[in-house]
Amino acid sequence: MATETQKTDQPQDQRGSRRQMIGVVTSDKMTKTRIVMVTHRVKHQAYQKYVTKRVKYKAHDEKNETRSGDKVLMVESRPLSREKRWRIEKLLERPEQA
């Protein structure tokens, strides 16, 4: 006899922890898509020096409110397109224009 699992309708906040990253928007030329660069400082195994690693992610921006140079918080999401698996949660910092 198979046991049935019960579905619980939980809000998105309680569903589990999703990965979060902070990065800088490098391109805002696409509609509802931003390219965000995330930098990591990693210690090199052989030389024991810290190296800066950079990775670019495509993130979904529903309202088209972020611009190039903005510091944003990204949250992992379901696949939205072939390369988009992140969405922009909130704008953290906007650089001052000269």
C-alpha positions as CSV (number, residue, x, y, z in Angstrom):
1,M,0.0,0.0,0.0
2,A,1.5,3.3,-1.1
3,T,1.4,6.3,1.3
4,E,0.3,9.6,-0.1
5,T,2.3,12.7,0.5
6,Q,0.3,15.8,1.4
7,K,0.8,19.0,-0.5
8,T,1.2,22.1,1.6
9,D,0.5,25.5,0.1
10,Q,3.3,27.5,1.6
11,P,4.2,31.0,0.6
12,Q,7.4,31.5,-1.4
13,D,9.3,32.7,1.7
14,Q,8.9,29.4,3.6
15,R,9.5,27.1,0.6
16,G,13.2,26.8,1.3
17,S,16.3,28.9,1.0
18,R,17.2,30.0,-2.5
19,R,20.7,31.0,-3.4
20,Q,21.4,34.7,-3.4
21,M,24.2,36.7,-5.0
22,I,25.1,40.4,-5.0
23,G,26.5,41.8,-8.3
24,V,26.8,44.8,-10.6
25,V,24.7,45.2,-13.7
26,T,27.0,45.5,-16.7
27,S,24.5,45.5,-19.5
28,D,20.9,46.7,-19.7
29,K,20.4,46.6,-23.5
30,M,17.9,43.7,-23.5
31,T,14.3,44.0,-22.6
32,K,13.6,42.6,-19.1
33,T,17.0,40.9,-19.0
34,R,20.2,42.3,-17.3
35,I,23.7,40.9,-17.4
36,V,25.1,40.9,-13.8
37,M,28.7,40.4,-13.0
38,V,29.5,38.7,-9.6
39,T,33.0,38.8,-8.2
40,H,34.5,36.2,-5.8
41,R,37.8,36.3,-4.0
42,V,39.3,32.8,-3.9
43,K,42.6,31.6,-2.4
44,H,44.8,30.0,-5.0
45,Q,45.7,26.4,-4.0
46,A,49.3,26.4,-5.1
47,Y,50.4,30.1,-4.6
48,Q,48.2,30.8,-1.5
49,K,47.3,34.2,-2.9
50,Y,43.8,35.6,-3.3
51,V,42.5,35.8,-6.9
52,T,39.5,37.6,-8.1
53,K,37.1,35.4,-10.1
54,R,34.3,37.0,-12.1
55,V,31.2,35.4,-13.5
56,K,28.5,36.9,-15.6
57,Y,24.8,35.8,-15.2
58,K,21.7,36.8,-17.1
59,A,19.0,37.9,-14.7
60,H,15.3,38.7,-15.1
61,D,14.2,42.3,-14.4
62,E,10.4,42.4,-14.7
63,K,10.0,46.2,-14.4
64,N,13.2,47.2,-16.4
65,E,14.2,49.4,-13.4
66,T,17.9,48.6,-13.1
67,R,20.5,50.3,-15.2
68,S,24.2,49.7,-16.0
69,G,26.4,50.2,-12.9
70,D,23.7,49.4,-10.3
71,K,24.4,47.0,-7.4
72,V,21.6,44.4,-7.2
73,L,20.6,41.4,-5.2
74,M,19.8,38.3,-7.4
75,V,17.8,35.3,-6.3
76,E,17.8,31.9,-7.9
77,S,14.6,31.0,-9.8
78,R,13.2,28.4,-12.2
79,P,14.6,28.5,-15.7
80,L,13.1,31.5,-17.5
81,S,15.0,30.9,-20.8
82,R,17.9,29.0,-22.1
83,E,20.4,31.0,-20.1
84,K,18.3,32.9,-17.5
85,R,18.1,31.2,-14.1
86,W,18.2,34.3,-11.8
87,R,15.9,37.2,-11.1
88,I,16.7,40.5,-9.7
89,E,15.1,40.8,-6.2
90,K,16.0,44.4,-5.3
91,L,18.2,47.3,-6.2
92,L,20.8,47.8,-3.5
93,E,22.8,50.8,-4.7
94,R,22.8,53.2,-7.6
95,P,25.9,55.1,-8.5
96,E,25.6,58.9,-8.5
97,Q,25.6,60.5,-11.9
98,A,28.2,63.2,-12.5
